[in-house]
Amino acid sequence: MQHLNITVSGKVQGVWYRKSAQLKAQELGLNGFVKNLSDGDVYAEAEGEEDALEAFIHWCWEGPPLSQVENVSAEEGAWYGMEGFEIRR
């Protein structure tokens, strides 16, 4: 089990990125959250199996159809034992 702190930049706000990320994370069995940042980026923390996290990062590069992802950075973080995957405001 692993925890990742993920930042996605580009045209990722106002394009259903957070909801799409939530649905993908739930599909992959990940726990955590996703939220918009004031600088226009999207930030997520995700916990789960390494292969599911890799699939989530791959999806983050694609995003929903209206997004235009320019960069995805992921750093390993401390494990919190999160439950569910929520959208934070």
C-alpha positions in Angstrom: 0.0 0.0 0.0 1.2 3.4 -0.9 0.2 7.1 -0.6 0.8 9.6 -3.4 0.4 13.4 -3.5 -0.5 14.4 -7.1 -0.6 17.8 -8.8 -2.1 18.1 -12.3 -1.6 21.3 -14.3 -3.1 22.6 -17.6 -6.7 23.2 -18.4 -8.0 21.0 -15.6 -10.6 23.2 -13.8 -14.1 23.7 -15.1 -13.9 20.5 -17.2 -15.2 17.9 -14.8 -11.7 16.8 -13.8 -12.4 16.4 -10.1 -15.6 14.3 -10.6 -13.9 12.2 -13.3 -10.9 11.6 -11.0 -13.2 10.6 -8.2 -15.0 8.1 -10.4 -11.7 6.7 -11.7 -10.2 6.4 -8.2 -13.3 4.6 -7.0 -13.2 2.2 -10.0 -9.6 1.4 -9.1 -10.3 0.9 -5.4 -8.3 4.0 -4.2 -9.0 6.1 -1.2 -8.2 9.8 -0.8 -9.5 13.2 -2.2 -9.2 15.6 -5.1 -9.5 19.4 -5.0 -9.0 22.5 -7.1 -6.1 24.8 -6.2 -6.2 28.6 -6.4 -3.5 28.6 -9.1 -5.7 26.6 -11.5 -4.1 23.2 -10.8 -5.8 20.2 -9.4 -4.4 18.4 -6.3 -5.1 14.9 -5.2 -4.0 12.5 -2.5 -4.5 8.8 -3.2 -3.9 5.7 -1.3 -4.0 2.1 -2.4 -2.1 -0.7 -4.2 0.8 0.3 -6.3 -0.6 -1.0 -9.6 -3.9 0.9 -9.0 -2.0 4.1 -8.3 0.0 3.7 -11.5 -3.2 3.3 -13.4 -4.6 6.4 -11.7 -1.5 8.4 -12.6 -1.8 7.2 -16.2 -5.4 8.4 -16.2 -4.4 11.8 -14.7 -2.3 12.4 -17.8 -5.4 11.9 -20.0 -8.1 13.3 -17.8 -11.7 13.8 -19.0 -12.4 14.8 -22.6 -12.4 18.6 -22.2 -9.2 18.7 -20.2 -5.8 19.6 -21.6 -3.2 18.2 -19.1 0.2 19.8 -19.4 1.9 18.1 -16.4 1.4 15.6 -13.7 3.7 15.3 -10.7 3.4 12.6 -8.1 5.4 12.3 -4.9 5.2 9.6 -2.3 3.6 10.7 1.0 2.8 9.5 4.5 0.1 6.8 4.8 -3.0 8.1 6.5 -5.4 5.2 6.1 -8.0 7.3 4.3 -11.5 5.8 3.5 -13.5 6.6 0.4 -12.5 9.1 -2.3 -14.1 12.5 -2.0 -14.1 15.9 -3.8 -13.0 18.7 -1.5 -13.7 22.3 -2.1 
